[in-house]
Amino acid sequence: MILAKKVRIIPNIEQEQKLWQSVGTARYIYNWTLARQEENHKNGGKFIKDEDLRKELTILKKSELNWLNEVSNNVAKQAVKDGCNAYKNFFKGLADKPRFKSRRKSKPSFYNDTDKLKVKENLVLIEKVGWIKTVEQIPTDIKYINPRISFDGKFWYISIGIEKEETISEIQIYQ
């Protein structure tokens, strides 16, 4: 069973600027992915795989988009995956046509790589941001699933999925 855990984080001023850079990067890359997919679809092309878009993005990072190197590459990589998944779900009929994210209306959030996520007592390490204080302790020595950092208009949060083994009594209750 996977349990969701959402914990408030308290960044300092420099860390908050890095978090906002990561949020902006995720939004920019997501919108870039949707634009590439729409342009390709209008020209009669097939769906572009996320691996191909990531290769194209790596080339752009070296020239035009060199500011992307200031944030974790996993932020951009996951934004491409999210954009491609949104388009896949649209073509499968599972969702509406994906919309571009705006600064005003979209929820500011981004992905953090599970391998790079480290947890200490009331601290969490976010790649290229640093150690950030947490309000409560995040469980340690377990596998984290899909960690996302988000802002709700007042506070920053990290939400993670935690793998929990079901006990025998819980299994009997569900049956």
C-alpha positions as CSV (number, residue, x, y, z in Angstrom):
1,M,0.0,0.0,0.0
2,I,1.3,3.5,-0.8
3,L,0.6,6.3,1.7
4,A,0.9,9.9,0.8
5,K,2.8,12.2,3.2
6,K,2.7,16.0,2.8
7,V,5.1,18.0,4.9
8,R,5.7,21.7,5.1
9,I,9.2,22.9,4.4
10,I,10.7,26.2,5.5
11,P,13.3,27.5,3.0
12,N,15.5,30.5,3.5
13,I,15.5,33.4,1.0
14,E,18.2,31.9,-1.3
15,Q,16.5,28.5,-1.2
16,E,13.1,30.0,-2.0
17,Q,14.6,31.7,-5.1
18,K,16.0,28.3,-6.2
19,L,12.5,26.7,-5.6
20,W,10.9,29.4,-7.8
21,Q,13.5,28.8,-10.5
22,S,12.7,25.1,-10.5
23,V,8.9,25.9,-10.6
24,G,9.5,28.2,-13.6
25,T,11.6,25.7,-15.3
26,A,9.1,22.9,-14.9
27,R,6.3,25.1,-16.3
28,Y,8.4,26.4,-19.2
29,I,9.5,22.8,-20.2
30,Y,6.0,21.4,-19.9
31,N,4.7,24.2,-22.2
32,W,7.6,23.7,-24.6
33,T,6.7,19.9,-24.7
34,L,3.0,20.6,-25.4
35,A,3.9,23.2,-28.1
36,R,6.3,20.7,-29.8
37,Q,3.6,17.9,-29.7
38,E,0.9,20.2,-31.0
39,E,3.1,21.5,-33.8
40,N,4.0,18.0,-34.8
41,H,0.4,16.8,-34.7
42,K,-0.8,19.7,-36.9
43,N,1.9,18.8,-39.5
44,G,0.6,15.2,-39.6
45,G,3.5,13.7,-37.6
46,K,3.2,10.9,-35.1
47,F,3.6,11.3,-31.3
48,I,7.1,12.4,-30.3
49,K,8.6,10.1,-27.7
50,D,9.7,11.8,-24.5
51,E,13.3,10.4,-25.0
52,D,13.5,12.2,-28.3
53,L,12.3,15.5,-26.8
54,R,14.8,15.1,-23.9
55,K,17.6,14.7,-26.4
56,E,16.4,17.8,-28.3
57,L,16.3,19.6,-24.9
58,T,19.9,18.6,-24.1
59,I,21.1,20.2,-27.3
60,L,19.1,23.4,-26.6
61,K,20.5,23.5,-23.1
62,K,24.0,23.9,-24.5
63,S,23.1,26.9,-26.6
64,E,19.8,28.9,-26.3
65,L,18.5,27.6,-22.9
66,N,21.7,27.5,-20.9
67,W,19.8,29.0,-17.9
68,L,18.3,25.5,-17.5
69,N,21.7,24.3,-16.0
70,E,21.0,26.3,-12.8
71,V,18.3,23.9,-11.7
72,S,18.3,20.1,-11.5
73,N,18.0,18.3,-14.8
74,N,15.4,16.0,-13.2
75,V,13.0,18.9,-13.1
76,A,13.1,19.3,-16.8
77,K,13.1,15.6,-17.5
78,Q,10.0,15.0,-15.5
79,A,8.3,18.0,-17.0
80,V,8.8,16.5,-20.5
81,K,7.4,13.2,-19.2
82,D,4.4,14.9,-17.7
83,G,3.7,16.8,-20.9
84,C,4.0,13.6,-23.0
85,N,1.8,11.7,-20.6
86,A,-0.9,14.4,-20.8
87,Y,-0.8,14.1,-24.6
88,K,-0.9,10.3,-24.4
89,N,-4.0,10.4,-22.1
90,F,-5.7,12.8,-24.5
91,F,-5.2,10.6,-27.5
92,K,-6.4,7.5,-25.5
93,G,-9.5,9.4,-24.6
94,L,-8.8,9.4,-20.9
95,A,-8.4,13.2,-20.5
96,D,-9.2,16.5,-22.1
97,K,-6.7,18.2,-24.4
98,P,-3.8,19.4,-22.2
99,R,-3.6,23.1,-21.6
100,F,-0.6,25.3,-21.3
101,K,0.4,26.2,-17.7
102,S,0.2,29.8,-16.8
103,R,1.9,31.7,-14.0
104,R,-1.4,32.8,-12.5
105,K,-3.6,29.8,-12.7
106,S,-1.4,26.7,-12.5
107,K,-0.2,25.2,-9.2
108,P,3.5,26.0,-8.7
109,S,5.1,22.5,-8.4
110,F,8.0,20.4,-9.6
111,Y,9.4,16.9,-9.3
112,N,12.5,15.9,-7.3
113,D,14.4,12.7,-8.1
114,T,13.9,9.9,-5.6
115,D,17.6,8.9,-5.8
116,K,18.7,12.5,-4.9
117,L,16.2,12.9,-2.1
118,K,17.9,12.6,1.3
119,V,16.2,13.0,4.7
120,K,17.7,13.8,8.1
121,E,16.1,14.8,11.3
122,N,13.7,17.6,10.3
123,L,15.7,18.3,7.2
124,V,15.3,17.3,3.5
125,L,17.9,17.7,0.7
126,I,16.5,18.9,-2.6
127,E,18.9,18.7,-5.5
128,K,20.6,22.1,-6.3
129,V,18.6,23.8,-3.6
130,G,20.2,22.4,-0.5
131,W,19.1,21.2,3.0
132,I,15.7,22.7,3.9
133,K,14.1,22.6,7.3
134,T,10.8,20.6,7.7
135,V,8.1,21.2,10.2
136,E,7.8,17.5,11.0
137,Q,10.0,14.5,10.5
138,I,9.7,12.6,7.1
139,P,10.1,8.9,7.6
140,T,13.7,7.7,6.9
141,D,15.3,4.5,5.5
142,I,12.4,3.8,3.2
143,K,11.7,4.1,-0.5
144,Y,10.1,7.3,-1.6
145,I,7.7,7.5,-4.6
146,N,7.1,10.5,-6.8
147,P,8.4,13.4,-4.5
148,R,6.9,16.7,-5.6
149,I,7.6,20.2,-4.1
150,S,4.7,22.6,-4.3
151,F,3.6,26.1,-3.2
152,D,0.0,26.7,-2.0
153,G,0.2,30.5,-2.0
154,K,1.5,30.8,1.5
155,F,3.8,27.8,2.3
156,W,6.0,25.4,0.5
157,Y,5.4,21.6,0.8
158,I,7.0,18.4,-0.1
159,S,4.7,15.5,-0.8
160,I,5.9,12.0,-1.2
161,G,4.5,8.5,-1.5
162,I,5.7,6.0,1.1
163,E,5.6,2.3,0.6
164,K,3.9,0.6,3.5
165,E,3.5,-3.1,4.0
166,E,-0.1,-4.2,4.8
167,T,-0.6,-6.0,8.0
168,I,-2.7,-9.1,8.3
169,S,-5.4,-7.3,10.2
170,E,-5.7,-4.6,7.5
171,I,-6.1,-7.3,4.8
172,Q,-8.9,-9.0,6.7
173,I,-10.7,-5.7,7.2
174,Y,-10.8,-5.0,3.5
175,Q,-12.2,-8.5,2.6
